[in-house]
Amino acid sequence: MKLHIGFAGHIATEYVTDFLASDTSKLPKGYPGAPLTGVLIGELLKQGHKVSAFTTDPSLYKNSGLVKASGPNFDFYICPARPRAWRFNKIRLGRAVDGFAYERQQLFNAINMAKPDIIHAHWTYEFALAAIETGLPHLITCHDAPAVILRYNPYLYRAIRYLMARLVFKKGQHFSAVSSYMREAVQHYTKIPIAVVPNPLADSVLAIGQPRIMPTTRRIGMICNGWDARKNPKPSLEAFAKIHSEQPSAELHLFGSGFGIGEPAQLWCQQQGLTMGMVFHGTTPHRQLIEQLNGLDLLLHPAVEESFGVVVAESMALGLPIVAGRHSGAVPWVVGIDDTNDKCCSAVLTNVTDPDAIASAVVEAFDQNYPERSASGCTRARQMFASGMITESYMALYRQILLDSTESAS
């Protein structure tokens, strides 16, 4: 049975350009984020389903106009969003003041215009609320734990987002989470059982990855989108300085928002005298990021909490061993540690708040077991996160949700 599936969430135009028929160079950028929604959309189109995707872009607010682009079996709706969270946006309040009411209305209108059979909303905020408000059969996928995000970012904006998420859990009827950790973190918000469906990896990432032999270089990658306590970059930067003092040829390649030339990470490292061997790449388009990662030897992931950790899974698929946090949310699950297996072949897990522990873990990751860790990560990434398998899991949920909806209506 072929379905018309709606996707609402963080969708960057660059991740769906291959599905559009016309010139996309003048389209708004959409909502920057991980490429997972584009991967899922591509797989569903490959299976012959019709897909309508919905996202927002503040650049459209000036003219208050919806932009729609199409391709075979695919429609992409980019809705206007207010650029300011608190201050007035022309005649309207900031988006945080009224709980994203304007953005939700724009999404609601676009979804009703498309009339999908089912709407799949990603993240438990405005996209999920708009999906629920349509009255259509829906699935809400949880990508973060609202209380955890608020704890690491104790600001009014995040408090409002937290309240929006609680409303989603109160009104929503069907939920999934991207890891077992994520399910445990949010299950207490609802009596409805939450399914676990991991994030998918793009076929292009799986295609180029392969197990590696022991490298002669020490090229380490670190991807952090944000200079904050949750991403926890400082101990790793201090750890690399220790490593570089003993191995002057070692390199640390830094990617993500805040990690470019003249951005907070570089400025802090300069103040601390820690820049030797560091290359500050900053925000990097996903395809280029994968190419860069594929040329490195190891991923150092310092975050103290992750709901999934797409870059960890991508690095495993590329054959990079991982150094990451022993208690960093979903990370142990992603790399292959659970209640029945407390030893991991694909990663060295450590205390990521301790620079000495991180430095020791990096040295250990380059020991004689390096090829085994590389091969183990490659295998697990393909067994757990291949896009076809993940899409089939979602399709099973869609069919059950539609069946439940039909039965409740009759």
Buried (B, 14 or more C-beta within 10 A) or exposed (E): EEBBBBBBBBBBBBBBBEBBEEEBEEBBEBBBBBBBBBBBBBBBBEEEBBBBBBBBBBBBBEEEEBBEBBBEBBBBBBBBBBBBBEEEBEEBBBBBBBBBBBBBBBBBBBBBEBEBBBBBBBBBBBBBBBBBBBEBBBBBBBBBBBBBBBBBBEEEBBBBBBEBBBBBBEBBBBBBBBBBBBBBBBBEBBEEEBBBBBBBBBBEBBEEBEBBEEBEBBBBBBBBBBBBEBBBBBBBBBBBBBBBEEBEEBBBBBBBBBBBEEBBBBBBBEEEEBBEBBBBBBBBEBBEBBEBBBEBBBBBBBBBBBBBBBBBBBBBBBBBBBBBBBEBBBBBBBBBBEEEEEEBBBBBBBBBBBBEBBBBBBBBBBEEBBBBBBBBBBBBBBEBBBBEBBBBBBBEBBEEBBEEBEEEEE
